[in-house]
């Protein structure tokens, strides 16, 4: 019953698309910010670690967290 539902629902017959129009134009592979993906990952990782360290130091300075040192 529902096997050919998509075929029955199409009211407009599709015309074949020429090969020239079906191919997408090739994008020039331009690196984002002039860096490779690995370099961007290292920058993001270093930024994340810096924020974690600064946040930890901020919590220690404001005495919201106390180190368990005797």
Jmol script that loads the backbone (N, CA, C; Angstrom):
load data "model"
ATOM      1  N   UNK A   1       0.814  -1.186   0.000  1.00  0.00           N
ATOM      2  CA  UNK A   1       0.000   0.000   0.000  1.00  0.00           C
ATOM      3  C   UNK A   1       0.872   1.270   0.000  1.00  0.00           C
ATOM      4  N   UNK A   2       1.859   1.338   0.877  1.00  0.00           N
ATOM      5  CA  UNK A   2       2.697   2.519   0.971  1.00  0.00           C
ATOM      6  C   UNK A   2       4.029   2.354   0.250  1.00  0.00           C
ATOM      7  N   UNK A   3       4.171   1.303  -0.487  1.00  0.00           N
ATOM      8  CA  UNK A   3       5.442   1.037  -1.161  1.00  0.00           C
ATOM      9  C   UNK A   3       5.779   2.090  -2.207  1.00  0.00           C
ATOM     10  N   UNK A   4       4.806   2.481  -3.008  1.00  0.00           N
ATOM     11  CA  UNK A   4       5.051   3.416  -4.109  1.00  0.00           C
ATOM     12  C   UNK A   4       4.470   4.795  -3.812  1.00  0.00           C
ATOM     13  N   UNK A   5       4.409   5.185  -2.556  1.00  0.00           N
ATOM     14  CA  UNK A   5       3.799   6.458  -2.178  1.00  0.00           C
ATOM     15  C   UNK A   5       4.562   7.640  -2.760  1.00  0.00           C
ATOM     16  N   UNK A   6       5.878   7.579  -2.725  1.00  0.00           N
ATOM     17  CA  UNK A   6       6.677   8.680  -3.256  1.00  0.00           C
ATOM     18  C   UNK A   6       6.488   8.818  -4.766  1.00  0.00           C
ATOM     19  N   UNK A   7       6.418   7.703  -5.464  1.00  0.00           N
ATOM     20  CA  UNK A   7       6.225   7.752  -6.912  1.00  0.00           C
ATOM     21  C   UNK A   7       4.841   8.307  -7.272  1.00  0.00           C
ATOM     22  N   UNK A   8       3.848   7.944  -6.507  1.00  0.00           N
ATOM     23  CA  UNK A   8       2.491   8.402  -6.782  1.00  0.00           C
ATOM     24  C   UNK A   8       2.298   9.864  -6.410  1.00  0.00           C
ATOM     25  N   UNK A   9       3.059  10.379  -5.456  1.00  0.00           N
ATOM     26  CA  UNK A   9       2.879  11.742  -4.974  1.00  0.00           C
ATOM     27  C   UNK A   9       3.521  12.777  -5.882  1.00  0.00           C
ATOM     28  N   UNK A  10       4.403  12.387  -6.751  1.00  0.00           N
ATOM     29  CA  UNK A  10       5.056  13.372  -7.617  1.00  0.00           C
ATOM     30  C   UNK A  10       4.102  13.739  -8.752  1.00  0.00           C
ATOM     31  N   UNK A  11       3.749  15.029  -8.802  1.00  0.00           N
ATOM     32  CA  UNK A  11       2.812  15.502  -9.808  1.00  0.00           C
ATOM     33  C   UNK A  11       3.530  16.025 -11.047  1.00  0.00           C
ATOM     34  N   UNK A  12       4.778  16.442 -10.878  1.00  0.00           N
ATOM     35  CA  UNK A  12       5.545  16.975 -11.989  1.00  0.00           C
ATOM     36  C   UNK A  12       6.585  15.942 -12.396  1.00  0.00           C
ATOM     37  N   UNK A  13       6.635  15.686 -13.668  1.00  0.00           N
ATOM     38  CA  UNK A  13       7.637  14.740 -14.128  1.00  0.00           C
ATOM     39  C   UNK A  13       9.000  15.413 -14.151  1.00  0.00           C
ATOM     40  N   UNK A  14       9.987  14.721 -13.647  1.00  0.00           N
ATOM     41  CA  UNK A  14      11.335  15.287 -13.576  1.00  0.00           C
ATOM     42  C   UNK A  14      12.028  15.153 -14.927  1.00  0.00           C
ATOM     43  N   UNK A  15      12.677  16.253 -15.320  1.00  0.00           N
ATOM     44  CA  UNK A  15      13.446  16.223 -16.548  1.00  0.00           C
ATOM     45  C   UNK A  15      14.889  15.881 -16.215  1.00  0.00           C
ATOM     46  N   UNK A  16      15.549  15.166 -17.077  1.00  0.00           N
ATOM     47  CA  UNK A  16      16.956  14.841 -16.795  1.00  0.00           C
ATOM     48  C   UNK A  16      17.818  16.105 -16.767  1.00  0.00           C
ATOM     49  N   UNK A  17      18.693  16.175 -15.802  1.00  0.00           N
ATOM     50  CA  UNK A  17      19.565  17.336 -15.638  1.00  0.00           C
ATOM     51  C   UNK A  17      20.836  17.098 -16.437  1.00  0.00           C
ATOM     52  N   UNK A  18      21.253  18.067 -17.245  1.00  0.00           N
ATOM     53  CA  UNK A  18      22.505  17.886 -17.992  1.00  0.00           C
ATOM     54  C   UNK A  18      23.685  17.727 -17.028  1.00  0.00           C
ATOM     55  N   UNK A  19      24.687  17.029 -17.473  1.00  0.00           N
ATOM     56  CA  UNK A  19      25.845  16.762 -16.616  1.00  0.00           C
ATOM     57  C   UNK A  19      26.560  18.041 -16.212  1.00  0.00           C
ATOM     58  N   UNK A  20      26.542  19.037 -17.085  1.00  0.00           N
ATOM     59  CA  UNK A  20      27.231  20.286 -16.781  1.00  0.00           C
ATOM     60  C   UNK A  20      26.595  20.987 -15.587  1.00  0.00           C
ATOM     61  N   UNK A  21      25.294  20.902 -15.456  1.00  0.00           N
ATOM     62  CA  UNK A  21      24.605  21.564 -14.355  1.00  0.00           C
ATOM     63  C   UNK A  21      24.620  20.746 -13.076  1.00  0.00           C
ATOM     64  N   UNK A  22      24.743  19.438 -13.184  1.00  0.00           N
ATOM     65  CA  UNK A  22      24.689  18.596 -11.999  1.00  0.00           C
ATOM     66  C   UNK A  22      25.989  18.634 -11.199  1.00  0.00           C
ATOM     67  N   UNK A  23      27.093  18.945 -11.851  1.00  0.00           N
ATOM     68  CA  UNK A  23      28.369  18.994 -11.138  1.00  0.00           C
ATOM     69  C   UNK A  23      28.504  20.328 -10.421  1.00  0.00           C
ATOM     70  N   UNK A  24      28.942  20.271  -9.185  1.00  0.00           N
ATOM     71  CA  UNK A  24      29.156  21.501  -8.421  1.00  0.00           C
ATOM     72  C   UNK A  24      30.536  22.056  -8.758  1.00  0.00           C
ATOM     73  N   UNK A  25      30.648  23.361  -8.815  1.00  0.00           N
ATOM     74  CA  UNK A  25      31.974  23.933  -9.087  1.00  0.00           C
ATOM     75  C   UNK A  25      32.903  23.677  -7.910  1.00  0.00           C
ATOM     76  N   UNK A  26      34.143  23.411  -8.223  1.00  0.00           N
ATOM     77  CA  UNK A  26      35.131  23.110  -7.183  1.00  0.00           C
ATOM     78  C   UNK A  26      35.480  24.377  -6.428  1.00  0.00           C
ATOM     79  N   UNK A  27      35.427  24.285  -5.098  1.00  0.00           N
ATOM     80  CA  UNK A  27      35.797  25.428  -4.267  1.00  0.00           C
ATOM     81  C   UNK A  27      37.309  25.455  -4.114  1.00  0.00           C
ATOM     82  N   UNK A  28      37.891  26.611  -4.137  1.00  0.00           N
ATOM     83  CA  UNK A  28      39.328  26.672  -3.855  1.00  0.00           C
ATOM     84  C   UNK A  28      39.552  26.378  -2.374  1.00  0.00           C
ATOM     85  N   UNK A  29      40.442  25.459  -2.097  1.00  0.00           N
ATOM     86  CA  UNK A  29      40.688  25.089  -0.705  1.00  0.00           C
ATOM     87  C   UNK A  29      41.613  26.121  -0.068  1.00  0.00           C
ATOM     88  N   UNK A  30      41.003  27.095   0.567  1.00  0.00           N
ATOM     89  CA  UNK A  30      41.733  28.168   1.219  1.00  0.00           C
ATOM     90  C   UNK A  30      41.733  27.899   2.716  1.00  0.00           C
ATOM     91  N   UNK A  31      42.893  27.789   3.335  1.00  0.00           N
ATOM     92  CA  UNK A  31      42.916  27.490   4.762  1.00  0.00           C
ATOM     93  C   UNK A  31      42.341  28.635   5.587  1.00  0.00           C
ATOM     94  N   UNK A  32      41.578  28.302   6.619  1.00  0.00           N
ATOM     95  CA  UNK A  32      40.969  29.292   7.499  1.00  0.00           C
ATOM     96  C   UNK A  32      42.040  29.924   8.378  1.00  0.00           C
ATOM     97  N   UNK A  33      42.140  31.229   8.356  1.00  0.00           N
ATOM     98  CA  UNK A  33      43.139  32.006   9.091  1.00  0.00           C
ATOM     99  C   UNK A  33      44.569  31.639   8.693  1.00  0.00           C
ATOM    100  N   UNK A  34      44.737  31.033   7.548  1.00  0.00           N
ATOM    101  CA  UNK A  34      46.068  30.686   7.069  1.00  0.00           C
ATOM    102  C   UNK A  34      46.706  29.529   7.806  1.00  0.00           C
ATOM    103  N   UNK A  35      45.901  28.733   8.503  1.00  0.00           N
ATOM    104  CA  UNK A  35      46.444  27.613   9.285  1.00  0.00           C
ATOM    105  C   UNK A  35      45.823  26.302   8.821  1.00  0.00           C
ATOM    106  N   UNK A  36      46.557  25.235   9.057  1.00  0.00           N
ATOM    107  CA  UNK A  36      46.036  23.898   8.777  1.00  0.00           C
ATOM    108  C   UNK A  36      45.113  23.493   9.919  1.00  0.00           C
ATOM    109  N   UNK A  37      44.294  22.470   9.724  1.00  0.00           N
ATOM    110  CA  UNK A  37      43.415  22.023  10.807  1.00  0.00           C
ATOM    111  C   UNK A  37      44.176  21.613  12.069  1.00  0.00           C
ATOM    112  N   UNK A  38      45.340  21.008  11.924  1.00  0.00           N
ATOM    113  CA  UNK A  38      46.117  20.597  13.095  1.00  0.00           C
ATOM    114  C   UNK A  38      46.597  21.810  13.880  1.00  0.00           C
ATOM    115  N   UNK A  39      47.015  22.854  13.170  1.00  0.00           N
ATOM    116  CA  UNK A  39      47.467  24.068  13.845  1.00  0.00           C
ATOM    117  C   UNK A  39      46.313  24.749  14.578  1.00  0.00           C
ATOM    118  N   UNK A  40      45.145  24.781  13.955  1.00  0.00           N
ATOM    119  CA  UNK A  40      43.980  25.369  14.617  1.00  0.00           C
ATOM    120  C   UNK A  40      43.598  24.568  15.854  1.00  0.00           C
ATOM    121  N   UNK A  41      43.733  23.249  15.804  1.00  0.00           N
ATOM    122  CA  UNK A  41      43.422  22.409  16.954  1.00  0.00           C
ATOM    123  C   UNK A  41      44.368  22.708  18.109  1.00  0.00           C
ATOM    124  N   UNK A  42      45.655  22.858  17.820  1.00  0.00           N
ATOM    125  CA  UNK A  42      46.632  23.159  18.869  1.00  0.00           C
ATOM    126  C   UNK A  42      46.320  24.502  19.509  1.00  0.00           C
ATOM    127  N   UNK A  43      45.975  25.502  18.709  1.00  0.00           N
ATOM    128  CA  UNK A  43      45.618  26.815  19.241  1.00  0.00           C
ATOM    129  C   UNK A  43      44.383  26.709  20.133  1.00  0.00           C
ATOM    130  N   UNK A  44      43.375  25.987  19.699  1.00  0.00           N
ATOM    131  CA  UNK A  44      42.154  25.826  20.489  1.00  0.00           C
ATOM    132  C   UNK A  44      42.447  25.073  21.787  1.00  0.00           C
ATOM    133  N   UNK A  45      43.298  24.061  21.726  1.00  0.00           N
ATOM    134  CA  UNK A  45      43.648  23.290  22.919  1.00  0.00           C
ATOM    135  C   UNK A  45      44.414  24.150  23.923  1.00  0.00           C
ATOM    136  N   UNK A  46      45.363  24.948  23.448  1.00  0.00           N
ATOM    137  CA  UNK A  46      46.109  25.834  24.333  1.00  0.00           C
ATOM    138  C   UNK A  46      45.198  26.882  24.963  1.00  0.00           C
ATOM    139  N   UNK A  47      44.272  27.413  24.194  1.00  0.00           N
ATOM    140  CA  UNK A  47      43.320  28.387  24.729  1.00  0.00           C
ATOM    141  C   UNK A  47      42.447  27.752  25.812  1.00  0.00           C
ATOM    142  N   UNK A  48      41.993  26.547  25.580  1.00  0.00           N
ATOM    143  CA  UNK A  48      41.191  25.828  26.572  1.00  0.00           C
ATOM    144  C   UNK A  48      41.980  25.598  27.862  1.00  0.00           C
ATOM    145  N   UNK A  49      43.234  25.168  27.745  1.00  0.00           N
ATOM    146  CA  UNK A  49      44.056  24.927  28.935  1.00  0.00           C
ATOM    147  C   UNK A  49      44.342  26.223  29.692  1.00  0.00           C
ATOM    148  N   UNK A  50      44.567  27.309  28.980  1.00  0.00           N
ATOM    149  CA  UNK A  50      44.800  28.590  29.642  1.00  0.00           C
ATOM    150  C   UNK A  50      43.570  29.038  30.426  1.00  0.00           C
ATOM    151  N   UNK A  51      42.385  28.869  29.855  1.00  0.00           N
ATOM    152  CA  UNK A  51      41.159  29.253  30.540  1.00  0.00           C
ATOM    153  C   UNK A  51      40.939  28.382  31.773  1.00  0.00           C
ATOM    154  N   UNK A  52      41.230  27.091  31.663  1.00  0.00           N
ATOM    155  CA  UNK A  52      41.105  26.206  32.833  1.00  0.00           C
ATOM    156  C   UNK A  52      42.063  26.630  33.945  1.00  0.00           C
ATOM    157  N   UNK A  53      43.309  26.928  33.610  1.00  0.00           N
ATOM    158  CA  UNK A  53      44.290  27.355  34.610  1.00  0.00           C
ATOM    159  C   UNK A  53      43.903  28.684  35.252  1.00  0.00           C
ATOM    160  N   UNK A  54      43.520  29.657  34.441  1.00  0.00           N
ATOM    161  CA  UNK A  54      43.127  30.950  34.985  1.00  0.00           C
ATOM    162  C   UNK A  54      41.889  30.845  35.862  1.00  0.00           C
ATOM    163  N   UNK A  55      40.955  30.027  35.479  1.00  0.00           N
ATOM    164  CA  UNK A  55      39.759  29.813  36.298  1.00  0.00           C
ATOM    165  C   UNK A  55      40.096  29.170  37.626  1.00  0.00           C
ATOM    166  N   UNK A  56      41.002  28.201  37.603  1.00  0.00           N
ATOM    167  CA  UNK A  56      41.428  27.534  38.840  1.00  0.00           C
ATOM    168  C   UNK A  56      42.150  28.511  39.756  1.00  0.00           C
ATOM    169  N   UNK A  57      43.049  29.314  39.208  1.00  0.00           N
ATOM    170  CA  UNK A  57      43.757  30.310  40.012  1.00  0.00           C
ATOM    171  C   UNK A  57      42.790  31.339  40.588  1.00  0.00           C
ATOM    172  N   UNK A  58      41.801  31.737  39.815  1.00  0.00           N
ATOM    173  CA  UNK A  58      40.807  32.696  40.286  1.00  0.00           C
ATOM    174  C   UNK A  58      40.021  32.106  41.464  1.00  0.00           C
ATOM    175  N   UNK A  59      39.645  30.849  41.381  1.00  0.00           N
ATOM    176  CA  UNK A  59      38.932  30.200  42.484  1.00  0.00           C
ATOM    177  C   UNK A  59      39.812  30.085  43.722  1.00  0.00           C
ATOM    178  N   UNK A  60      41.099  29.814  43.524  1.00  0.00           N
ATOM    179  CA  UNK A  60      42.009  29.717  44.669  1.00  0.00           C
ATOM    180  C   UNK A  60      42.223  31.079  45.327  1.00  0.00           C
ATOM    181  N   UNK A  61      42.372  32.126  44.536  1.00  0.00           N
ATOM    182  CA  UNK A  61      42.629  33.465  45.076  1.00  0.00           C
ATOM    183  C   UNK A  61      41.412  33.982  45.845  1.00  0.00           C
ATOM    184  N   UNK A  62      40.223  33.728  45.348  1.00  0.00           N
ATOM    185  CA  UNK A  62      39.015  34.205  46.013  1.00  0.00           C
ATOM    186  C   UNK A  62      38.570  33.259  47.114  1.00  0.00           C
ATOM    187  N   UNK A  63      39.331  32.220  47.379  1.00  0.00           N
ATOM    188  CA  UNK A  63      39.097  31.221  48.433  1.00  0.00           C
ATOM    189  C   UNK A  63      37.726  30.536  48.318  1.00  0.00           C
ATOM    190  N   UNK A  64      37.273  30.341  47.100  1.00  0.00           N
ATOM    191  CA  UNK A  64      36.067  29.553  46.875  1.00  0.00           C
ATOM    192  C   UNK A  64      36.399  28.069  46.927  1.00  0.00           C
ATOM    193  N   UNK A  65      37.649  27.758  46.630  1.00  0.00           N
ATOM    194  CA  UNK A  65      38.151  26.385  46.666  1.00  0.00           C
ATOM    195  C   UNK A  65      39.451  26.415  47.480  1.00  0.00           C
ATOM    196  N   UNK A  66      39.606  25.453  48.364  1.00  0.00           N
ATOM    197  CA  UNK A  66      40.799  25.398  49.189  1.00  0.00           C
ATOM    198  C   UNK A  66      41.508  24.088  48.894  1.00  0.00           C
ATOM    199  N   UNK A  67      42.834  24.174  48.687  1.00  0.00           N
ATOM    200  CA  UNK A  67      43.611  22.969  48.448  1.00  0.00           C
ATOM    201  C   UNK A  67      43.758  22.189  49.757  1.00  0.00           C
ATOM    202  N   UNK A  68      43.620  20.883  49.695  1.00  0.00           N
ATOM    203  CA  UNK A  68      43.747  20.060  50.912  1.00  0.00           C
ATOM    204  C   UNK A  68      45.205  19.790  51.268  1.00  0.00           C
ATOM    205  N   UNK A  69      45.951  20.861  51.560  1.00  0.00           N
ATOM    206  CA  UNK A  69      47.364  20.725  51.933  1.00  0.00           C
ATOM    207  C   UNK A  69      47.477  20.932  53.437  1.00  0.00           C
ATOM    208  N   UNK A  70      48.178  20.029  54.105  1.00  0.00           N
ATOM    209  CA  UNK A  70      48.325  20.163  55.559  1.00  0.00           C
ATOM    210  C   UNK A  70      49.505  21.006  55.903  1.00  0.00           C
TER     211      UNK A  70
END
end "model"
wireframe off; spacefill off
backbone 0.3
color backbone group
